[in-house]
Amino acid sequence: MGQIAVHEIRVRPALPDDMPAVEDLLTKANLPVEGVKKAIGLFVVAENNGKVVGVAGVERCGDFGLLRSVAVDPAVRNRGVGAAMTEWLIADSEASGIRALYLLTTTAEDYFPNFGFEKMARDSVPAEIKESSEFKDICPSSATVMYRDLQKKSNAPR
């Protein structure tokens, strides 16, 4: 993974030293921190003047990925930070052979269609995703399930 710049914001792979800032962002966004420390190498962060202002990750589940923990500091929202991290993770997932990305959300079902994600029935999710701790235990059963097929070019970002 290289780097993507959004104005003075820089997106890069997350490092173990980023954990305190990542946990703080996730906590402030009311997102789960369970499992993040163990999987920090699967996350990216956005930095502004050396300060972590965004986080997002993809948990690999067999041939599929679970997009999780997309959070942006309120001070830099609406500047493309979340979009840059999401686009990075979609491209990285495609490059690593992930067939489809899934996500669970209680607040952003209107945001992710901008990246080609579509709502789907919870019972249609592949077993590998259903077995993730985020799906089984962490996110509420009322969360909206969305997916993006990475092998289809027709659901590219709009």
C-alpha positions as CSV (number, residue, x, y, z in Angstrom):
1,M,0.0,0.0,0.0
2,G,1.3,3.5,-0.8
3,Q,-0.3,6.8,0.2
4,I,-3.3,8.8,-0.9
5,A,-3.4,12.5,-0.2
6,V,-6.7,14.5,0.3
7,H,-5.8,18.2,0.6
8,E,-3.4,18.1,3.6
9,I,-4.9,14.8,4.8
10,R,-2.7,11.7,4.1
11,V,-4.1,8.1,4.1
12,R,-1.7,5.3,5.0
13,P,-1.6,1.8,6.5
14,A,-2.3,1.8,10.2
15,L,0.5,0.9,12.6
16,P,0.4,-0.5,16.1
17,D,1.4,2.9,17.5
18,D,-1.8,4.3,16.1
19,M,-4.0,2.2,18.4
20,P,-4.6,4.9,21.1
21,A,-5.9,7.4,18.4
22,V,-7.8,4.7,16.6
23,E,-9.6,3.5,19.8
24,D,-10.4,7.2,20.6
25,L,-11.9,7.8,17.2
26,L,-14.0,4.6,17.3
27,T,-15.2,5.3,20.8
28,K,-16.2,8.8,19.9
29,A,-18.1,7.5,16.9
30,N,-19.8,4.8,19.0
31,L,-18.2,2.1,16.9
32,P,-16.8,-1.2,18.4
33,V,-13.1,-1.4,19.3
34,E,-13.3,-5.2,19.8
35,G,-10.8,-7.0,17.6
36,V,-9.2,-3.9,16.1
37,K,-5.9,-4.2,18.0
38,K,-5.4,-7.7,16.8
39,A,-6.2,-6.7,13.2
40,I,-4.6,-3.2,13.1
41,G,-2.5,-4.3,10.0
42,L,-5.8,-4.5,8.0
43,F,-6.7,-0.9,8.7
44,V,-5.8,2.4,7.2
45,V,-5.7,5.8,9.0
46,A,-5.9,9.3,7.8
47,E,-3.5,11.9,9.2
48,N,-3.7,15.7,9.3
49,N,-0.5,17.3,10.4
50,G,0.7,14.1,12.1
51,K,-2.6,13.6,14.0
52,V,-4.8,10.5,13.2
53,V,-8.2,11.9,12.1
54,G,-9.7,8.9,10.4
55,V,-9.7,5.1,10.5
56,A,-11.2,2.3,8.4
57,G,-10.5,-1.4,7.9
58,V,-11.3,-4.6,6.1
59,E,-11.5,-7.9,8.0
60,R,-10.8,-10.8,5.7
61,C,-13.3,-13.6,5.9
62,G,-12.3,-16.3,3.4
63,D,-12.9,-15.0,-0.1
64,F,-14.9,-12.0,1.3
65,G,-14.1,-8.9,3.3
66,L,-16.0,-7.0,6.0
67,L,-15.6,-3.3,5.8
68,R,-15.6,-2.0,9.3
69,S,-14.8,0.8,11.7
70,V,-15.0,3.8,9.2
71,A,-14.7,6.8,11.5
72,V,-13.6,10.4,10.9
73,D,-12.9,13.1,13.4
74,P,-15.7,15.7,13.3
75,A,-13.2,18.5,12.8
76,V,-12.3,17.1,9.3
77,R,-15.7,15.7,8.2
78,N,-17.0,16.6,4.7
79,R,-13.5,16.9,3.3
80,G,-13.4,13.5,1.6
81,V,-11.5,11.7,4.4
82,G,-14.0,8.8,4.7
83,A,-14.2,8.6,0.9
84,A,-10.5,8.4,0.5
85,M,-10.1,5.6,3.1
86,T,-13.1,3.7,1.7
87,E,-11.8,3.9,-1.9
88,W,-8.3,2.8,-0.7
89,L,-9.8,-0.3,1.0
90,I,-12.0,-1.1,-2.0
91,A,-9.0,-1.0,-4.3
92,D,-6.8,-2.9,-1.9
93,S,-9.5,-5.6,-1.5
94,E,-9.9,-5.9,-5.3
95,A,-6.1,-6.2,-5.7
96,S,-5.9,-8.9,-3.0
97,G,-8.6,-11.1,-4.6
98,I,-11.5,-10.4,-2.3
99,R,-14.7,-11.4,-4.2
100,A,-17.1,-9.0,-2.3
101,L,-17.1,-6.6,0.5
102,Y,-19.8,-6.5,3.2
103,L,-20.6,-4.0,5.9
104,L,-23.0,-3.5,8.8
105,T,-24.2,0.0,9.6
106,T,-26.8,1.6,11.8
107,T,-26.1,5.1,10.6
108,A,-24.6,5.2,7.1
109,E,-26.9,3.3,4.8
110,D,-27.2,6.4,2.7
111,Y,-23.5,7.0,2.5
112,F,-22.1,3.7,1.2
113,P,-24.2,3.5,-2.1
114,N,-21.8,6.2,-3.3
115,F,-19.2,3.5,-3.4
116,G,-21.4,0.8,-5.1
117,F,-22.7,-0.8,-2.0
118,E,-26.3,-2.2,-2.0
119,K,-28.6,-3.2,0.8
120,M,-29.1,-7.0,1.2
121,A,-31.0,-9.4,3.4
122,R,-29.1,-10.5,6.5
123,D,-29.8,-14.1,5.8
124,S,-28.2,-13.9,2.3
125,V,-24.7,-13.1,3.7
126,P,-22.1,-15.8,3.1
127,A,-21.3,-18.0,6.0
128,E,-17.7,-16.7,6.3
129,I,-19.1,-13.2,7.0
130,K,-21.8,-14.5,9.4
131,E,-19.0,-16.2,11.4
132,S,-17.2,-12.9,12.0
133,S,-17.4,-11.6,15.6
134,E,-18.7,-8.2,14.3
135,F,-21.6,-10.0,12.6
136,K,-22.4,-12.5,15.3
137,D,-21.8,-10.5,18.5
138,I,-20.7,-6.9,18.1
139,C,-23.2,-5.2,15.8
140,P,-26.9,-5.2,16.6
141,S,-29.1,-7.5,14.6
142,S,-31.0,-4.4,13.5
143,A,-28.0,-3.1,11.6
144,T,-28.4,-2.7,7.8
145,V,-26.3,-5.2,5.8
146,M,-24.7,-3.9,2.6
147,Y,-22.4,-5.5,0.0
148,R,-20.4,-4.6,-3.1
149,D,-19.4,-7.3,-5.6
150,L,-15.8,-6.7,-6.4
151,Q,-15.9,-8.9,-9.5
152,K,-18.6,-6.9,-11.2
153,K,-17.5,-3.7,-12.8
154,S,-21.1,-2.3,-13.0
155,N,-21.2,-1.3,-9.3
156,A,-18.2,1.0,-9.4
157,P,-18.4,4.2,-7.3
158,R,-20.9,6.7,-8.6
